[in-house]
């Protein structure tokens, strides 16, 4: 069964954890933490897609300018 993010609070917790995992040297991240990062990133992306959010990259491509 696929876990999904249901609330904004869950999403915010996931984003905090993603920030923690990406704050250091990516070459130093053990495989189990890389796997966790991959899962969390997928959950965050699914939440954003389900709620109609655009990533910064998609926003830039959509209107040709940066925020």
C-alpha positions in Angstrom: 0.0 0.0 0.0 1.3 3.4 -1.0 1.6 5.9 1.9 0.3 9.4 1.0 0.6 12.7 2.9 -2.9 13.7 4.1 -2.4 16.9 5.9 -0.4 20.0 5.5 1.2 19.3 9.0 2.6 16.0 7.7 3.9 17.7 4.6 5.7 20.3 6.7 7.3 17.6 8.8 8.5 15.8 5.7 9.9 19.1 4.3 11.8 19.7 7.6 13.3 16.1 7.4 14.2 16.6 3.7 16.0 19.8 4.7 17.9 18.0 7.4 18.9 15.2 5.0 20.1 17.6 2.3 21.9 20.1 4.5 25.2 18.2 4.4 27.5 16.6 1.9 25.4 14.3 -0.3 28.4 12.0 -0.8 28.5 11.4 3.0 24.8 10.3 3.2 24.5 6.5 3.9 22.4 4.4 1.6 19.6 4.0 4.2 19.3 7.8 4.5 19.4 8.2 0.7 16.5 5.7 0.5 14.6 7.7 3.2 15.3 10.9 1.2 13.9 9.3 -1.9 10.7 8.2 -0.2 10.2 11.6 1.4 10.8 13.4 -1.8 8.2 11.2 -3.6 5.7 11.8 -0.8 6.3 15.6 -0.9 6.0 15.6 -4.7 2.7 13.6 -4.6 1.3 16.0 -2.0 2.2 19.0 -4.1 0.7 17.5 -7.2 -2.5 16.6 -5.4 -2.8 20.1 -4.1 -2.0 21.8 -7.4 1.4 23.2 -6.4 4.0 24.0 -8.9 7.7 23.5 -8.2 10.0 26.4 -8.7 11.4 24.8 -11.8 7.9 24.2 -13.3 6.9 27.8 -12.4 10.0 29.1 -14.2 9.2 27.0 -17.3 5.5 27.9 -17.2 5.9 31.7 -17.4 9.5 32.2 -18.5 10.5 34.2 -15.4 11.9 33.6 -12.0 10.1 34.6 -8.8 
